[in-house]
């Protein structure tokens, strides 16, 4: 059983050594532990620090591509390196490495495909009141749209089984945290969570410039991914609301014309109602078309999953021959 700990990094020369030194060297049930660094276009000595601390597997981007791209590249590389379990953590030593053993235990016991570390946000001292409330609100929204029970959706401290990693296809450019949970829920993967400890803050977050910016991008990410997996439900709701508004406006015109006998001066209501009815119907039809396209996407994801498995099998056979 091989565990690979992947660490996406961006200018982490001051914190990476601390993170690497605290990683476990041995875990019950694991035969081999390896480390992969994904350098997301760092302009400092992150790569040198990684090499000086014995890291053999390093992916280096020529420029900054974002956390989601780094996560994707890491998952792909870990699978090709023969990982049975992949743990993702941060290079700023935010998460306690002592919890890695607990994090992978449900996967070792075949009780979960993905395990997410719950930072128990309310107990994190360096989080502001506003950040805590937004984190909890975001987790509540993700919990409902994904049908999972993850209390800390934005936690980057998580473990994936090989099967779960093969099925992950992150398409957003912002962050993988929200999308992977929604994907897991829609793909019926078993998602668990465990409480984890956080270390003292060594640097500020680089994922977003301001809370409004983070909030906007998170909302768009959740809406986009949910719509991708539930297009019919999404557009039926939107179209239904528009259609309902048009119906009510039309009823108002009919009421004024036939009951109050004063419809001559309210022709605008009739026009607005008709327009809203047509738009609402068209939006619902878009949902139907999107649902049909979604069926094709699911087939494509299944094909991609099979291609990945064949590629890994081919690589394994080549190594055995060598």
C-alpha positions as CSV (number, residue, x, y, z in Angstrom):
1,X,0.0,0.0,0.0
2,X,1.6,3.3,-1.2
3,X,0.7,6.7,0.2
4,X,1.8,9.9,-1.6
5,X,1.5,13.2,0.2
6,X,1.1,16.0,-2.4
7,X,1.8,19.6,-1.5
8,X,0.8,22.4,-3.9
9,X,3.2,25.3,-3.3
10,X,3.6,29.0,-4.3
11,X,6.6,30.8,-2.8
12,X,6.8,28.6,0.3
13,X,10.5,28.7,0.9
14,X,10.0,30.0,4.4
15,X,7.4,27.4,5.5
16,X,8.0,24.3,3.4
17,X,10.9,22.9,5.4
18,X,8.8,23.0,8.6
19,X,5.9,21.2,6.7
20,X,8.1,18.5,5.3
21,X,9.9,17.8,8.6
22,X,6.6,17.1,10.3
23,X,5.3,14.6,7.8
24,X,5.1,11.1,9.0
25,X,7.8,8.6,8.0
26,X,5.8,5.5,8.9
27,X,2.1,4.6,9.2
28,X,0.5,1.3,10.2
29,X,-1.0,-0.3,7.1
30,X,1.2,1.7,4.7
31,X,4.2,0.1,3.1
32,X,5.7,3.2,1.4
33,X,5.3,6.9,2.0
34,X,6.4,9.4,-0.8
35,X,6.1,13.1,-1.2
36,X,5.2,15.1,-4.3
37,X,5.7,18.9,-4.5
38,X,3.7,20.9,-7.1
39,X,5.5,24.2,-7.6
40,X,2.9,26.6,-9.0
41,X,5.3,29.1,-10.6
42,X,7.2,30.1,-7.5
43,X,9.7,32.9,-7.8
44,X,11.6,32.0,-4.7
45,X,13.7,29.0,-3.6
46,X,10.7,26.6,-3.0
47,X,12.1,23.9,-5.3
48,X,15.6,24.1,-3.7
49,X,14.1,23.8,-0.2
50,X,12.1,20.7,-1.4
51,X,15.2,19.1,-2.8
52,X,17.3,19.9,0.2
53,X,14.7,18.2,2.4
54,X,14.8,15.0,0.3
55,X,11.8,15.4,-2.0
56,X,12.4,13.4,-5.1
57,X,9.1,14.1,-7.0
58,X,8.7,17.7,-8.1
59,X,6.4,19.2,-10.7
60,X,7.3,22.7,-11.6
61,X,5.1,25.1,-13.6
62,X,6.8,27.9,-15.5
63,X,4.2,30.4,-14.3
64,X,1.4,30.5,-11.8
65,X,-1.6,28.5,-12.9
66,X,-3.7,28.5,-9.8
67,X,-4.5,26.1,-7.0
68,X,-7.0,24.0,-9.0
69,X,-4.5,23.4,-11.8
70,X,-1.8,22.4,-9.3
71,X,-4.1,20.0,-7.5
72,X,-5.1,18.4,-10.9
73,X,-1.4,18.0,-11.9
74,X,-0.6,16.5,-8.5
75,X,-3.4,13.9,-8.6
76,X,-2.4,12.8,-12.1
77,X,1.3,12.5,-11.1
78,X,0.4,10.6,-7.9
79,X,-1.6,8.0,-9.8
80,X,1.2,7.5,-12.3
81,X,3.6,7.1,-9.4
82,X,1.5,4.2,-8.2
83,X,-0.3,5.8,-5.3
84,X,-3.0,3.8,-3.6
85,X,-3.9,6.7,-1.3
86,X,-3.3,10.4,-1.9
87,X,-3.2,13.0,0.8
88,X,-3.3,16.7,-0.1
89,X,-2.0,19.2,2.4
90,X,-0.7,22.8,2.3
91,X,2.9,24.0,2.2
92,X,2.3,26.6,4.9
93,X,2.1,24.0,7.7
94,X,-1.5,25.0,8.3
95,X,-2.6,21.4,9.1
96,X,-1.1,19.1,11.7
97,X,0.8,16.3,10.0
98,X,0.1,14.0,13.0
99,X,-3.5,13.8,11.8
100,X,-2.5,12.2,8.5
101,X,-2.8,8.7,10.0
102,X,-6.3,9.4,11.2
103,X,-7.2,11.0,7.8
104,X,-6.4,7.9,5.8
105,X,-7.8,5.3,8.3
106,X,-11.3,5.3,6.9
107,X,-9.9,4.6,3.4
108,X,-7.7,1.8,4.8
109,X,-10.8,0.3,6.4
110,X,-12.7,0.6,3.1
111,X,-15.2,2.9,4.8
112,X,-14.7,5.9,2.6
113,X,-13.4,7.0,-0.8
114,X,-12.6,10.6,0.3
115,X,-11.9,11.9,3.8
116,X,-11.8,15.6,4.6
117,X,-10.2,17.1,7.6
118,X,-12.6,19.3,9.6
119,X,-10.7,22.2,11.1
120,X,-13.7,23.0,13.4
121,X,-13.7,26.5,12.0
122,X,-15.2,28.1,15.1
123,X,-12.1,27.0,17.1
124,X,-9.5,28.4,14.7
125,X,-8.2,31.5,16.5
126,X,-6.6,33.3,13.6
127,X,-9.8,33.3,11.6
128,X,-11.8,36.5,11.8
129,X,-15.5,36.4,12.9
130,X,-16.6,37.2,9.3
131,X,-14.4,34.5,7.8
132,X,-15.7,31.9,10.3
133,X,-19.3,32.7,9.4
134,X,-18.7,32.7,5.7
135,X,-16.8,29.4,5.9
136,X,-19.7,27.9,7.8
137,X,-22.3,29.3,5.4
138,X,-20.4,28.0,2.4
139,X,-20.0,24.6,4.0
140,X,-23.8,24.5,4.7
141,X,-24.6,25.4,1.0
142,X,-22.1,22.7,-0.3
143,X,-23.5,20.1,2.1
144,X,-27.0,20.6,0.6
145,X,-26.1,20.8,-3.1
146,X,-23.8,17.8,-2.8
147,X,-25.8,15.6,-0.4
148,X,-22.8,15.1,1.8
149,X,-22.2,15.8,5.4
150,X,-18.9,17.7,5.2
151,X,-18.7,20.4,7.9
152,X,-15.6,22.1,6.5
153,X,-15.9,22.3,2.7
154,X,-13.0,24.6,2.1
155,X,-10.5,22.4,4.0
156,X,-7.5,21.5,1.7
157,X,-6.5,18.7,4.1
158,X,-8.0,15.6,2.5
159,X,-7.3,12.0,1.5
160,X,-8.4,10.3,-1.7
161,X,-8.5,6.6,-2.5
162,X,-7.1,5.6,-5.9
163,X,-10.6,5.0,-7.1
164,X,-11.8,8.4,-6.0
165,X,-8.7,10.1,-7.6
166,X,-9.4,8.4,-10.9
167,X,-12.9,9.8,-10.9
168,X,-12.0,13.4,-10.1
169,X,-12.1,15.8,-13.0
170,X,-11.7,19.4,-11.7
171,X,-12.6,22.0,-14.3
172,X,-12.7,25.2,-12.4
173,X,-9.6,27.4,-12.3
174,X,-10.1,28.9,-8.8
175,X,-10.0,26.1,-6.2
176,X,-10.6,22.3,-6.1
177,X,-12.1,22.2,-2.6
178,X,-15.8,22.9,-3.4
179,X,-15.9,21.2,-6.7
180,X,-14.5,17.9,-5.6
181,X,-17.1,17.6,-2.8
182,X,-19.9,18.3,-5.2
183,X,-18.5,15.9,-7.7
184,X,-18.1,13.2,-5.1
185,X,-21.7,13.6,-3.9
186,X,-23.0,13.4,-7.5
187,X,-20.9,10.4,-8.3
188,X,-22.0,8.5,-5.2
189,X,-18.5,8.3,-3.7
190,X,-18.3,7.7,0.0
191,X,-17.2,11.0,1.7
192,X,-16.2,11.0,5.4
193,X,-14.7,13.7,7.6
194,X,-12.7,13.7,10.8
195,X,-11.7,16.5,13.2
196,X,-8.1,17.8,12.7
197,X,-5.9,20.2,14.4
198,X,-4.4,23.3,12.8
199,X,-1.0,24.9,13.5
200,X,-0.2,28.5,14.2
201,X,-0.6,30.7,11.2
202,X,2.7,31.3,9.4
203,X,1.5,33.5,6.6
204,X,-1.7,35.0,5.2
205,X,-3.9,33.2,2.6
206,X,-2.9,33.7,-1.0
207,X,-6.1,32.1,-2.5
208,X,-8.0,35.4,-2.6
209,X,-7.3,39.1,-2.3
210,X,-10.5,40.0,-0.3
211,X,-13.5,38.3,1.3
212,X,-15.9,39.8,-1.3
213,X,-13.8,38.4,-4.1
214,X,-13.6,35.0,-2.5
215,X,-17.3,35.0,-1.8
216,X,-18.1,35.9,-5.4
217,X,-15.9,33.2,-6.9
218,X,-17.1,30.6,-4.5
219,X,-20.7,31.3,-5.3
220,X,-20.0,31.1,-9.0
221,X,-18.1,27.9,-8.6
222,X,-20.9,26.2,-6.6
223,X,-23.6,27.3,-9.0
224,X,-21.5,26.3,-12.1
225,X,-20.7,22.8,-10.8
226,X,-24.2,22.1,-9.4
227,X,-25.7,23.2,-12.8
228,X,-23.3,20.9,-14.6
229,X,-24.6,17.9,-12.6
230,X,-28.2,19.0,-12.2
231,X,-29.0,21.1,-15.3
232,X,-32.7,20.1,-15.6
233,X,-33.5,20.8,-12.0
234,X,-31.6,24.2,-12.1
235,X,-33.2,25.5,-15.2
236,X,-36.7,24.2,-14.3
237,X,-36.5,26.2,-11.1
238,X,-35.3,29.3,-12.9
239,X,-37.6,29.0,-15.8
240,X,-40.5,28.1,-13.4
241,X,-40.0,31.3,-11.4
242,X,-40.0,33.4,-14.6
243,X,-43.0,31.6,-16.0
244,X,-44.8,32.0,-12.7
245,X,-44.1,35.7,-12.6
246,X,-45.5,36.0,-16.2
247,X,-48.6,34.0,-15.2
248,X,-49.3,36.3,-12.2
249,X,-48.8,39.4,-14.3
250,X,-51.2,38.0,-16.9
251,X,-53.8,37.2,-14.2
252,X,-53.5,40.8,-13.0
253,X,-54.4,42.0,-16.5
254,X,-57.3,39.6,-16.8
255,X,-58.6,40.6,-13.3
256,X,-58.5,44.3,-14.2
257,X,-60.1,43.7,-17.6
258,X,-62.9,41.3,-16.8
259,X,-63.5,41.8,-13.1
260,X,-62.7,45.5,-12.6
261,X,-63.6,46.4,-16.2
262,X,-60.5,48.6,-16.5
263,X,-58.1,46.6,-18.6
264,X,-57.8,49.1,-21.4
265,X,-55.2,51.1,-19.5
266,X,-53.1,48.1,-18.5
267,X,-52.0,46.6,-21.9
268,X,-48.4,46.8,-20.6
269,X,-49.2,44.0,-18.1
270,X,-50.4,41.8,-20.9
271,X,-47.3,42.4,-22.9
272,X,-45.0,41.9,-19.9
273,X,-46.8,38.7,-18.9
274,X,-46.6,37.2,-22.4
275,X,-42.8,38.0,-22.6
276,X,-42.2,36.4,-19.2
277,X,-44.2,33.3,-20.1
278,X,-42.2,32.9,-23.3
279,X,-38.8,33.4,-21.5
280,X,-39.7,31.1,-18.7
281,X,-40.7,28.3,-21.2
282,X,-37.5,28.8,-23.2
283,X,-35.4,28.6,-20.0
284,X,-37.1,25.3,-19.1
285,X,-36.4,24.0,-22.6
286,X,-32.7,25.0,-22.2
287,X,-32.7,22.8,-19.1
288,X,-34.0,19.9,-21.1
289,X,-31.3,20.3,-23.7
290,X,-28.7,20.7,-21.0
291,X,-29.8,17.5,-19.3
292,X,-29.4,15.6,-22.6
293,X,-25.9,17.1,-22.9
294,X,-25.2,16.1,-19.3
295,X,-25.9,12.5,-20.3
296,X,-23.2,12.7,-22.9
297,X,-20.8,14.3,-20.4
298,X,-21.4,11.4,-18.0
299,X,-20.6,8.9,-20.7
300,X,-17.4,10.9,-21.5
301,X,-16.4,10.9,-17.8
302,X,-16.8,7.1,-17.8
303,X,-14.7,6.8,-20.9
304,X,-12.0,9.1,-19.3
305,X,-12.1,6.9,-16.2
306,X,-11.5,3.8,-18.2
307,X,-8.7,5.4,-20.2
308,X,-7.0,6.5,-17.0
309,X,-7.2,2.9,-15.6
310,X,-5.8,1.5,-18.9
311,X,-3.0,4.0,-18.8
312,X,-2.0,3.1,-15.3
313,X,-2.2,-0.6,-16.1
314,X,0.0,-0.1,-19.1
315,X,2.6,1.9,-17.1
316,X,2.6,-0.9,-14.5
317,X,3.2,-3.6,-17.1
318,X,6.1,-1.6,-18.6
319,X,7.7,-1.3,-15.2
320,X,7.3,-5.0,-14.6
321,X,9.0,-5.8,-17.9
322,X,11.9,-3.5,-17.1
